């Protein structure tokens, strides 16, 4: 589980950030959203499913780019 091996001080930004992702409310919401999207996918047409796939790939790409920019200490233009 996220946070099980955390070494950040309890009052640090990182500890608060990890605690947010570990919060029961957040985990319940993400579980609900996964079930919701799975239900949508079960009844989606081939065209809708392809649009869902493209949206997922775009979101994953943006997530990667966000963390890559942070890793490289890139500043916002």
PDB file of N, CA, C and O in Angstrom, chain B, residues numbered from 101:
ATOM      1  N   UNK B 101       0.844  -1.181   0.000  1.00  0.00           N
ATOM      2  CA  UNK B 101       0.000   0.000   0.000  1.00  0.00           C
ATOM      3  C   UNK B 101       0.888   1.242   0.000  1.00  0.00           C
ATOM      4  O   UNK B 101       1.942   1.287   0.634  1.00  0.00           O
ATOM      5  N   UNK B 102       0.425   2.229  -0.723  1.00  0.00           N
ATOM      6  CA  UNK B 102       1.143   3.491  -0.782  1.00  0.00           C
ATOM      7  C   UNK B 102       1.301   4.052   0.623  1.00  0.00           C
ATOM      8  O   UNK B 102       0.338   4.117   1.388  1.00  0.00           O
ATOM      9  N   UNK B 103       2.480   4.441   0.943  1.00  0.00           N
ATOM     10  CA  UNK B 103       2.728   5.031   2.247  1.00  0.00           C
ATOM     11  C   UNK B 103       3.261   4.059   3.277  1.00  0.00           C
ATOM     12  O   UNK B 103       3.735   4.490   4.328  1.00  0.00           O
ATOM     13  N   UNK B 104       3.201   2.766   3.018  1.00  0.00           N
ATOM     14  CA  UNK B 104       3.648   1.786   4.003  1.00  0.00           C
ATOM     15  C   UNK B 104       5.137   1.922   4.294  1.00  0.00           C
ATOM     16  O   UNK B 104       5.578   1.674   5.416  1.00  0.00           O
ATOM     17  N   UNK B 105       5.907   2.313   3.293  1.00  0.00           N
ATOM     18  CA  UNK B 105       7.351   2.449   3.499  1.00  0.00           C
ATOM     19  C   UNK B 105       7.792   3.909   3.430  1.00  0.00           C
ATOM     20  O   UNK B 105       8.965   4.194   3.188  1.00  0.00           O
ATOM     21  N   UNK B 106       6.864   4.822   3.640  1.00  0.00           N
ATOM     22  CA  UNK B 106       7.169   6.245   3.552  1.00  0.00           C
ATOM     23  C   UNK B 106       8.143   6.664   4.645  1.00  0.00           C
ATOM     24  O   UNK B 106       8.018   6.272   5.806  1.00  0.00           O
ATOM     25  N   UNK B 107       9.115   7.472   4.237  1.00  0.00           N
ATOM     26  CA  UNK B 107      10.091   7.970   5.201  1.00  0.00           C
ATOM     27  C   UNK B 107      10.023   9.490   5.360  1.00  0.00           C
ATOM     28  O   UNK B 107      10.840  10.069   6.075  1.00  0.00           O
ATOM     29  N   UNK B 108       9.074  10.134   4.712  1.00  0.00           N
ATOM     30  CA  UNK B 108       8.944  11.585   4.817  1.00  0.00           C
ATOM     31  C   UNK B 108       8.411  11.961   6.198  1.00  0.00           C
ATOM     32  O   UNK B 108       7.613  11.224   6.776  1.00  0.00           O
ATOM     33  N   UNK B 109       8.848  13.103   6.728  1.00  0.00           N
ATOM     34  CA  UNK B 109       8.308  13.573   8.011  1.00  0.00           C
ATOM     35  C   UNK B 109       6.786  13.736   7.929  1.00  0.00           C
ATOM     36  O   UNK B 109       6.248  14.118   6.890  1.00  0.00           O
ATOM     37  N   UNK B 110       6.114  13.445   9.021  1.00  0.00           N
ATOM     38  CA  UNK B 110       4.645  13.484   9.045  1.00  0.00           C
ATOM     39  C   UNK B 110       4.057  14.821   8.619  1.00  0.00           C
ATOM     40  O   UNK B 110       2.962  14.855   8.057  1.00  0.00           O
ATOM     41  N   UNK B 111       4.760  15.928   8.875  1.00  0.00           N
ATOM     42  CA  UNK B 111       4.217  17.247   8.550  1.00  0.00           C
ATOM     43  C   UNK B 111       4.694  17.762   7.193  1.00  0.00           C
ATOM     44  O   UNK B 111       4.476  18.929   6.870  1.00  0.00           O
ATOM     45  N   UNK B 112       5.336  16.916   6.400  1.00  0.00           N
ATOM     46  CA  UNK B 112       5.854  17.356   5.106  1.00  0.00           C
ATOM     47  C   UNK B 112       4.766  17.327   4.035  1.00  0.00           C
ATOM     48  O   UNK B 112       3.737  16.669   4.194  1.00  0.00           O
ATOM     49  N   UNK B 113       5.008  18.043   2.955  1.00  0.00           N
ATOM     50  CA  UNK B 113       4.091  18.044   1.822  1.00  0.00           C
ATOM     51  C   UNK B 113       3.887  16.633   1.305  1.00  0.00           C
ATOM     52  O   UNK B 113       2.756  16.236   1.023  1.00  0.00           O
ATOM     53  N   UNK B 114       4.962  15.869   1.176  1.00  0.00           N
ATOM     54  CA  UNK B 114       4.861  14.527   0.617  1.00  0.00           C
ATOM     55  C   UNK B 114       4.020  13.605   1.504  1.00  0.00           C
ATOM     56  O   UNK B 114       3.257  12.784   0.997  1.00  0.00           O
ATOM     57  N   UNK B 115       4.156  13.737   2.796  1.00  0.00           N
ATOM     58  CA  UNK B 115       3.356  12.913   3.705  1.00  0.00           C
ATOM     59  C   UNK B 115       1.872  13.258   3.560  1.00  0.00           C
ATOM     60  O   UNK B 115       1.025  12.366   3.536  1.00  0.00           O
ATOM     61  N   UNK B 116       1.563  14.544   3.464  1.00  0.00           N
ATOM     62  CA  UNK B 116       0.165  14.959   3.290  1.00  0.00           C
ATOM     63  C   UNK B 116      -0.373  14.496   1.942  1.00  0.00           C
ATOM     64  O   UNK B 116      -1.529  14.082   1.848  1.00  0.00           O
ATOM     65  N   UNK B 117       0.447  14.560   0.901  1.00  0.00           N
ATOM     66  CA  UNK B 117       0.050  14.132  -0.440  1.00  0.00           C
ATOM     67  C   UNK B 117      -0.252  12.635  -0.443  1.00  0.00           C
ATOM     68  O   UNK B 117      -1.280  12.210  -0.970  1.00  0.00           O
ATOM     69  N   UNK B 118       0.631  11.843   0.138  1.00  0.00           N
ATOM     70  CA  UNK B 118       0.419  10.387   0.198  1.00  0.00           C
ATOM     71  C   UNK B 118      -0.799  10.068   1.061  1.00  0.00           C
ATOM     72  O   UNK B 118      -1.580   9.177   0.725  1.00  0.00           O
ATOM     73  N   UNK B 119      -0.964  10.784   2.163  1.00  0.00           N
ATOM     74  CA  UNK B 119      -2.133  10.551   3.027  1.00  0.00           C
ATOM     75  C   UNK B 119      -3.430  10.804   2.259  1.00  0.00           C
ATOM     76  O   UNK B 119      -4.420  10.102   2.464  1.00  0.00           O
ATOM     77  N   UNK B 120      -3.427  11.801   1.380  1.00  0.00           N
ATOM     78  CA  UNK B 120      -4.612  12.070   0.572  1.00  0.00           C
ATOM     79  C   UNK B 120      -4.970  10.895  -0.321  1.00  0.00           C
ATOM     80  O   UNK B 120      -6.139  10.529  -0.436  1.00  0.00           O
ATOM     81  N   UNK B 121      -3.964  10.305  -0.952  1.00  0.00           N
ATOM     82  CA  UNK B 121      -4.201   9.146  -1.813  1.00  0.00           C
ATOM     83  C   UNK B 121      -4.560   7.899  -1.010  1.00  0.00           C
ATOM     84  O   UNK B 121      -5.213   6.996  -1.534  1.00  0.00           O
ATOM     85  N   UNK B 122      -4.150   7.840   0.232  1.00  0.00           N
ATOM     86  CA  UNK B 122      -4.464   6.699   1.096  1.00  0.00           C
ATOM     87  C   UNK B 122      -5.794   6.852   1.822  1.00  0.00           C
ATOM     88  O   UNK B 122      -6.286   5.894   2.418  1.00  0.00           O
ATOM     89  N   UNK B 123      -6.375   8.029   1.781  1.00  0.00           N
ATOM     90  CA  UNK B 123      -7.623   8.281   2.514  1.00  0.00           C
ATOM     91  C   UNK B 123      -8.725   7.349   2.019  1.00  0.00           C
ATOM     92  O   UNK B 123      -8.861   7.130   0.815  1.00  0.00           O
ATOM     93  N   UNK B 124      -9.508   6.803   2.939  1.00  0.00           N
ATOM     94  CA  UNK B 124     -10.599   5.910   2.529  1.00  0.00           C
ATOM     95  C   UNK B 124     -11.548   6.554   1.524  1.00  0.00           C
ATOM     96  O   UNK B 124     -12.022   5.881   0.609  1.00  0.00           O
ATOM     97  N   UNK B 125     -11.832   7.845   1.681  1.00  0.00           N
ATOM     98  CA  UNK B 125     -12.745   8.531   0.770  1.00  0.00           C
ATOM     99  C   UNK B 125     -12.185   8.533  -0.661  1.00  0.00           C
ATOM    100  O   UNK B 125     -12.918   8.305  -1.624  1.00  0.00           O
ATOM    101  N   UNK B 126     -10.905   8.788  -0.782  1.00  0.00           N
ATOM    102  CA  UNK B 126     -10.278   8.816  -2.105  1.00  0.00           C
ATOM    103  C   UNK B 126     -10.286   7.417  -2.722  1.00  0.00           C
ATOM    104  O   UNK B 126     -10.609   7.254  -3.898  1.00  0.00           O
ATOM    105  N   UNK B 127      -9.934   6.422  -1.935  1.00  0.00           N
ATOM    106  CA  UNK B 127      -9.914   5.055  -2.446  1.00  0.00           C
ATOM    107  C   UNK B 127     -11.317   4.590  -2.822  1.00  0.00           C
ATOM    108  O   UNK B 127     -11.482   3.893  -3.823  1.00  0.00           O
ATOM    109  N   UNK B 128     -12.324   4.962  -2.044  1.00  0.00           N
ATOM    110  CA  UNK B 128     -13.711   4.609  -2.379  1.00  0.00           C
ATOM    111  C   UNK B 128     -14.145   5.288  -3.671  1.00  0.00           C
ATOM    112  O   UNK B 128     -14.793   4.669  -4.515  1.00  0.00           O
ATOM    113  N   UNK B 129     -13.790   6.559  -3.827  1.00  0.00           N
ATOM    114  CA  UNK B 129     -14.162   7.290  -5.033  1.00  0.00           C
ATOM    115  C   UNK B 129     -13.512   6.664  -6.271  1.00  0.00           C
ATOM    116  O   UNK B 129     -14.176   6.476  -7.290  1.00  0.00           O
ATOM    117  N   UNK B 130     -12.228   6.344  -6.185  1.00  0.00           N
ATOM    118  CA  UNK B 130     -11.563   5.759  -7.347  1.00  0.00           C
ATOM    119  C   UNK B 130     -12.129   4.379  -7.668  1.00  0.00           C
ATOM    120  O   UNK B 130     -12.238   4.027  -8.843  1.00  0.00           O
ATOM    121  N   UNK B 131     -12.487   3.600  -6.674  1.00  0.00           N
ATOM    122  CA  UNK B 131     -13.109   2.294  -6.919  1.00  0.00           C
ATOM    123  C   UNK B 131     -14.457   2.480  -7.613  1.00  0.00           C
ATOM    124  O   UNK B 131     -14.784   1.750  -8.550  1.00  0.00           O
ATOM    125  N   UNK B 132     -15.241   3.462  -7.150  1.00  0.00           N
ATOM    126  CA  UNK B 132     -16.538   3.739  -7.773  1.00  0.00           C
ATOM    127  C   UNK B 132     -16.358   4.172  -9.228  1.00  0.00           C
ATOM    128  O   UNK B 132     -17.081   3.715 -10.113  1.00  0.00           O
ATOM    129  N   UNK B 133     -15.388   5.057  -9.467  1.00  0.00           N
ATOM    130  CA  UNK B 133     -15.145   5.521 -10.829  1.00  0.00           C
ATOM    131  C   UNK B 133     -14.711   4.383 -11.749  1.00  0.00           C
ATOM    132  O   UNK B 133     -15.127   4.327 -12.906  1.00  0.00           O
ATOM    133  N   UNK B 134     -13.887   3.484 -11.246  1.00  0.00           N
ATOM    134  CA  UNK B 134     -13.478   2.327 -12.061  1.00  0.00           C
ATOM    135  C   UNK B 134     -14.687   1.478 -12.426  1.00  0.00           C
ATOM    136  O   UNK B 134     -14.823   1.058 -13.575  1.00  0.00           O
ATOM    137  N   UNK B 135     -15.565   1.222 -11.462  1.00  0.00           N
ATOM    138  CA  UNK B 135     -16.768   0.433 -11.752  1.00  0.00           C
ATOM    139  C   UNK B 135     -17.654   1.153 -12.765  1.00  0.00           C
ATOM    140  O   UNK B 135     -18.215   0.526 -13.664  1.00  0.00           O
ATOM    141  N   UNK B 136     -17.776   2.471 -12.616  1.00  0.00           N
ATOM    142  CA  UNK B 136     -18.594   3.278 -13.523  1.00  0.00           C
ATOM    143  C   UNK B 136     -18.064   3.186 -14.958  1.00  0.00           C
ATOM    144  O   UNK B 136     -18.826   2.941 -15.893  1.00  0.00           O
ATOM    145  N   UNK B 137     -16.762   3.382 -15.120  1.00  0.00           N
ATOM    146  CA  UNK B 137     -16.170   3.333 -16.456  1.00  0.00           C
ATOM    147  C   UNK B 137     -16.256   1.909 -17.025  1.00  0.00           C
ATOM    148  O   UNK B 137     -16.487   1.738 -18.222  1.00  0.00           O
ATOM    149  N   UNK B 138     -16.075   0.908 -16.191  1.00  0.00           N
ATOM    150  CA  UNK B 138     -16.228  -0.474 -16.662  1.00  0.00           C
ATOM    151  C   UNK B 138     -17.643  -0.717 -17.185  1.00  0.00           C
ATOM    152  O   UNK B 138     -17.822  -1.358 -18.221  1.00  0.00           O
ATOM    153  N   UNK B 139     -18.645  -0.207 -16.471  1.00  0.00           N
ATOM    154  CA  UNK B 139     -20.035  -0.358 -16.924  1.00  0.00           C
ATOM    155  C   UNK B 139     -20.248   0.356 -18.261  1.00  0.00           C
ATOM    156  O   UNK B 139     -20.899  -0.180 -19.157  1.00  0.00           O
ATOM    157  N   UNK B 140     -19.706   1.550 -18.389  1.00  0.00           N
ATOM    158  CA  UNK B 140     -19.823   2.277 -19.654  1.00  0.00           C
ATOM    159  C   UNK B 140     -19.170   1.489 -20.788  1.00  0.00           C
ATOM    160  O   UNK B 140     -19.704   1.408 -21.894  1.00  0.00           O
ATOM    161  N   UNK B 141     -18.020   0.916 -20.497  1.00  0.00           N
ATOM    162  CA  UNK B 141     -17.306   0.153 -21.512  1.00  0.00           C
ATOM    163  C   UNK B 141     -18.053  -1.082 -21.961  1.00  0.00           C
ATOM    164  O   UNK B 141     -17.958  -1.472 -23.125  1.00  0.00           O
ATOM    165  N   UNK B 142     -18.797  -1.707 -21.061  1.00  0.00           N
ATOM    166  CA  UNK B 142     -19.529  -2.923 -21.412  1.00  0.00           C
ATOM    167  C   UNK B 142     -20.623  -2.656 -22.436  1.00  0.00           C
ATOM    168  O   UNK B 142     -20.940  -3.530 -23.243  1.00  0.00           O
ATOM    169  N   UNK B 143     -21.204  -1.462 -22.414  1.00  0.00           N
ATOM    170  CA  UNK B 143     -22.295  -1.160 -23.339  1.00  0.00           C
ATOM    171  C   UNK B 143     -21.868  -0.216 -24.459  1.00  0.00           C
ATOM    172  O   UNK B 143     -22.709   0.243 -25.232  1.00  0.00           O
ATOM    173  N   UNK B 144     -20.580   0.076 -24.556  1.00  0.00           N
ATOM    174  CA  UNK B 144     -20.099   1.028 -25.553  1.00  0.00           C
ATOM    175  C   UNK B 144     -20.054   0.389 -26.936  1.00  0.00           C
ATOM    176  O   UNK B 144     -19.765  -0.798 -27.086  1.00  0.00           O
ATOM    177  N   UNK B 145     -20.344   1.201 -27.930  1.00  0.00           N
ATOM    178  CA  UNK B 145     -20.175   0.755 -29.315  1.00  0.00           C
ATOM    179  C   UNK B 145     -18.676   0.699 -29.612  1.00  0.00           C
ATOM    180  O   UNK B 145     -17.864   1.177 -28.821  1.00  0.00           O
ATOM    181  N   UNK B 146     -18.322   0.123 -30.735  1.00  0.00           N
ATOM    182  CA  UNK B 146     -16.908   0.066 -31.113  1.00  0.00           C
ATOM    183  C   UNK B 146     -16.313   1.467 -31.217  1.00  0.00           C
ATOM    184  O   UNK B 146     -15.174   1.695 -30.808  1.00  0.00           O
ATOM    185  N   UNK B 147     -17.083   2.399 -31.765  1.00  0.00           N
ATOM    186  CA  UNK B 147     -16.609   3.779 -31.902  1.00  0.00           C
ATOM    187  C   UNK B 147     -16.425   4.433 -30.532  1.00  0.00           C
ATOM    188  O   UNK B 147     -15.423   5.107 -30.293  1.00  0.00           O
ATOM    189  N   UNK B 148     -17.386   4.236 -29.639  1.00  0.00           N
ATOM    190  CA  UNK B 148     -17.272   4.800 -28.285  1.00  0.00           C
ATOM    191  C   UNK B 148     -16.098   4.184 -27.541  1.00  0.00           C
ATOM    192  O   UNK B 148     -15.366   4.875 -26.831  1.00  0.00           O
ATOM    193  N   UNK B 149     -15.924   2.881 -27.709  1.00  0.00           N
ATOM    194  CA  UNK B 149     -14.802   2.210 -27.034  1.00  0.00           C
ATOM    195  C   UNK B 149     -13.468   2.757 -27.531  1.00  0.00           C
ATOM    196  O   UNK B 149     -12.541   2.945 -26.743  1.00  0.00           O
ATOM    197  N   UNK B 150     -13.371   3.011 -28.818  1.00  0.00           N
ATOM    198  CA  UNK B 150     -12.132   3.582 -29.363  1.00  0.00           C
ATOM    199  C   UNK B 150     -11.892   4.985 -28.821  1.00  0.00           C
ATOM    200  O   UNK B 150     -10.754   5.341 -28.515  1.00  0.00           O
ATOM    201  N   UNK B 151     -12.946   5.786 -28.699  1.00  0.00           N
ATOM    202  CA  UNK B 151     -12.792   7.128 -28.122  1.00  0.00           C
ATOM    203  C   UNK B 151     -12.368   7.039 -26.658  1.00  0.00           C
ATOM    204  O   UNK B 151     -11.558   7.843 -26.198  1.00  0.00           O
ATOM    205  N   UNK B 152     -12.908   6.070 -25.927  1.00  0.00           N
ATOM    206  CA  UNK B 152     -12.508   5.868 -24.532  1.00  0.00           C
ATOM    207  C   UNK B 152     -11.031   5.484 -24.458  1.00  0.00           C
ATOM    208  O   UNK B 152     -10.293   5.973 -23.603  1.00  0.00           O
ATOM    209  N   UNK B 153     -10.616   4.607 -25.360  1.00  0.00           N
ATOM    210  CA  UNK B 153      -9.219   4.170 -25.394  1.00  0.00           C
ATOM    211  C   UNK B 153      -8.303   5.362 -25.685  1.00  0.00           C
ATOM    212  O   UNK B 153      -7.269   5.526 -25.037  1.00  0.00           O
ATOM    213  N   UNK B 154      -8.679   6.181 -26.648  1.00  0.00           N
ATOM    214  CA  UNK B 154      -7.880   7.358 -26.982  1.00  0.00           C
ATOM    215  C   UNK B 154      -7.806   8.335 -25.813  1.00  0.00           C
ATOM    216  O   UNK B 154      -6.748   8.911 -25.555  1.00  0.00           O
ATOM    217  N   UNK B 155      -8.913   8.527 -25.107  1.00  0.00           N
ATOM    218  CA  UNK B 155      -8.922   9.425 -23.944  1.00  0.00           C
ATOM    219  C   UNK B 155      -8.012   8.885 -22.849  1.00  0.00           C
ATOM    220  O   UNK B 155      -7.287   9.645 -22.208  1.00  0.00           O
ATOM    221  N   UNK B 156      -8.050   7.566 -22.635  1.00  0.00           N
ATOM    222  CA  UNK B 156      -7.171   6.972 -21.625  1.00  0.00           C
ATOM    223  C   UNK B 156      -5.708   7.157 -22.009  1.00  0.00           C
ATOM    224  O   UNK B 156      -4.889   7.529 -21.169  1.00  0.00           O
ATOM    225  N   UNK B 157      -5.378   6.903 -23.256  1.00  0.00           N
ATOM    226  CA  UNK B 157      -3.984   7.051 -23.696  1.00  0.00           C
ATOM    227  C   UNK B 157      -3.519   8.497 -23.564  1.00  0.00           C
ATOM    228  O   UNK B 157      -2.387   8.751 -23.153  1.00  0.00           O
ATOM    229  N   UNK B 158      -4.388   9.443 -23.909  1.00  0.00           N
ATOM    230  CA  UNK B 158      -4.026  10.859 -23.768  1.00  0.00           C
ATOM    231  C   UNK B 158      -3.797  11.208 -22.304  1.00  0.00           C
ATOM    232  O   UNK B 158      -2.832  11.898 -21.977  1.00  0.00           O
ATOM    233  N   UNK B 159      -4.674  10.740 -21.419  1.00  0.00           N
ATOM    234  CA  UNK B 159      -4.514  11.064 -19.994  1.00  0.00           C
ATOM    235  C   UNK B 159      -3.242  10.439 -19.435  1.00  0.00           C
ATOM    236  O   UNK B 159      -2.555  11.061 -18.625  1.00  0.00           O
ATOM    237  N   UNK B 160      -2.920   9.213 -19.858  1.00  0.00           N
ATOM    238  CA  UNK B 160      -1.687   8.568 -19.397  1.00  0.00           C
ATOM    239  C   UNK B 160      -0.467   9.333 -19.902  1.00  0.00           C
ATOM    240  O   UNK B 160       0.521   9.483 -19.184  1.00  0.00           O
ATOM    241  N   UNK B 161      -0.542   9.810 -21.133  1.00  0.00           N
ATOM    242  CA  UNK B 161       0.574  10.589 -21.692  1.00  0.00           C
ATOM    243  C   UNK B 161       0.769  11.878 -20.904  1.00  0.00           C
ATOM    244  O   UNK B 161       1.896  12.230 -20.557  1.00  0.00           O
ATOM    245  N   UNK B 162      -0.321  12.582 -20.619  1.00  0.00           N
ATOM    246  CA  UNK B 162      -0.210  13.831 -19.851  1.00  0.00           C
ATOM    247  C   UNK B 162       0.332  13.574 -18.447  1.00  0.00           C
ATOM    248  O   UNK B 162       1.119  14.366 -17.927  1.00  0.00           O
ATOM    249  N   UNK B 163      -0.084  12.481 -17.842  1.00  0.00           N
ATOM    250  CA  UNK B 163       0.433  12.128 -16.506  1.00  0.00           C
ATOM    251  C   UNK B 163       1.938  11.889 -16.579  1.00  0.00           C
ATOM    252  O   UNK B 163       2.693  12.377 -15.738  1.00  0.00           O
ATOM    253  N   UNK B 164       2.364  11.142 -17.582  1.00  0.00           N
ATOM    254  CA  UNK B 164       3.802  10.900 -17.770  1.00  0.00           C
ATOM    255  C   UNK B 164       4.544  12.218 -17.966  1.00  0.00           C
ATOM    256  O   UNK B 164       5.568  12.460 -17.326  1.00  0.00           O
ATOM    257  N   UNK B 165       4.026  13.070 -18.854  1.00  0.00           N
ATOM    258  CA  UNK B 165       4.700  14.339 -19.121  1.00  0.00           C
ATOM    259  C   UNK B 165       4.771  15.218 -17.881  1.00  0.00           C
ATOM    260  O   UNK B 165       5.765  15.913 -17.671  1.00  0.00           O
ATOM    261  N   UNK B 166       3.725  15.193 -17.056  1.00  0.00           N
ATOM    262  CA  UNK B 166       3.731  15.959 -15.806  1.00  0.00           C
ATOM    263  C   UNK B 166       4.891  15.515 -14.911  1.00  0.00           C
ATOM    264  O   UNK B 166       5.677  16.341 -14.447  1.00  0.00           O
ATOM    265  N   UNK B 167       4.991  14.203 -14.673  1.00  0.00           N
ATOM    266  CA  UNK B 167       6.040  13.704 -13.788  1.00  0.00           C
ATOM    267  C   UNK B 167       7.414  13.829 -14.416  1.00  0.00           C
ATOM    268  O   UNK B 167       8.389  14.067 -13.704  1.00  0.00           O
ATOM    269  N   UNK B 168       7.520  13.678 -15.719  1.00  0.00           N
ATOM    270  CA  UNK B 168       8.800  13.843 -16.394  1.00  0.00           C
ATOM    271  C   UNK B 168       9.288  15.278 -16.263  1.00  0.00           C
ATOM    272  O   UNK B 168      10.471  15.513 -16.021  1.00  0.00           O
ATOM    273  N   UNK B 169       8.382  16.241 -16.422  1.00  0.00           N
ATOM    274  CA  UNK B 169       8.763  17.645 -16.276  1.00  0.00           C
ATOM    275  C   UNK B 169       9.224  17.935 -14.847  1.00  0.00           C
ATOM    276  O   UNK B 169      10.187  18.673 -14.636  1.00  0.00           O
ATOM    277  N   UNK B 170       8.537  17.355 -13.879  1.00  0.00           N
ATOM    278  CA  UNK B 170       8.953  17.543 -12.475  1.00  0.00           C
ATOM    279  C   UNK B 170      10.329  16.935 -12.241  1.00  0.00           C
ATOM    280  O   UNK B 170      11.165  17.533 -11.564  1.00  0.00           O
ATOM    281  N   UNK B 171      10.567  15.761 -12.791  1.00  0.00           N
ATOM    282  CA  UNK B 171      11.852  15.079 -12.621  1.00  0.00           C
ATOM    283  C   UNK B 171      12.983  15.923 -13.195  1.00  0.00           C
ATOM    284  O   UNK B 171      14.073  15.990 -12.628  1.00  0.00           O
ATOM    285  N   UNK B 172      12.709  16.563 -14.322  1.00  0.00           N
ATOM    286  CA  UNK B 172      13.740  17.377 -14.984  1.00  0.00           C
ATOM    287  C   UNK B 172      13.749  18.814 -14.463  1.00  0.00           C
ATOM    288  O   UNK B 172      14.492  19.649 -14.980  1.00  0.00           O
ATOM    289  N   UNK B 173      12.938  19.115 -13.449  1.00  0.00           N
ATOM    290  CA  UNK B 173      12.842  20.457 -12.854  1.00  0.00           C
ATOM    291  C   UNK B 173      12.478  21.510 -13.897  1.00  0.00           C
ATOM    292  O   UNK B 173      12.960  22.642 -13.853  1.00  0.00           O
ATOM    293  N   UNK B 174      11.625  21.116 -14.829  1.00  0.00           N
ATOM    294  CA  UNK B 174      11.180  22.014 -15.877  1.00  0.00           C
ATOM    295  C   UNK B 174      10.246  23.076 -15.303  1.00  0.00           C
ATOM    296  O   UNK B 174       9.402  22.771 -14.459  1.00  0.00           O
ATOM    297  N   UNK B 175      10.389  24.296 -15.748  1.00  0.00           N
ATOM    298  CA  UNK B 175       9.546  25.383 -15.301  1.00  0.00           C
ATOM    299  C   UNK B 175       8.430  25.608 -16.298  1.00  0.00           C
ATOM    300  O   UNK B 175       8.588  25.331 -17.487  1.00  0.00           O
ATOM    301  N   UNK B 176       7.293  26.113 -15.818  1.00  0.00           N
ATOM    302  CA  UNK B 176       6.170  26.427 -16.682  1.00  0.00           C
ATOM    303  C   UNK B 176       6.537  27.638 -17.546  1.00  0.00           C
ATOM    304  O   UNK B 176       7.081  28.623 -17.045  1.00  0.00           O
ATOM    305  N   UNK B 177       6.236  27.559 -18.840  1.00  0.00           N
ATOM    306  CA  UNK B 177       6.619  28.698 -19.729  1.00  0.00           C
ATOM    307  C   UNK B 177       5.913  29.988 -19.369  1.00  0.00           C
ATOM    308  O   UNK B 177       6.131  31.012 -20.017  1.00  0.00           O
TER     309      UNK B 177
END
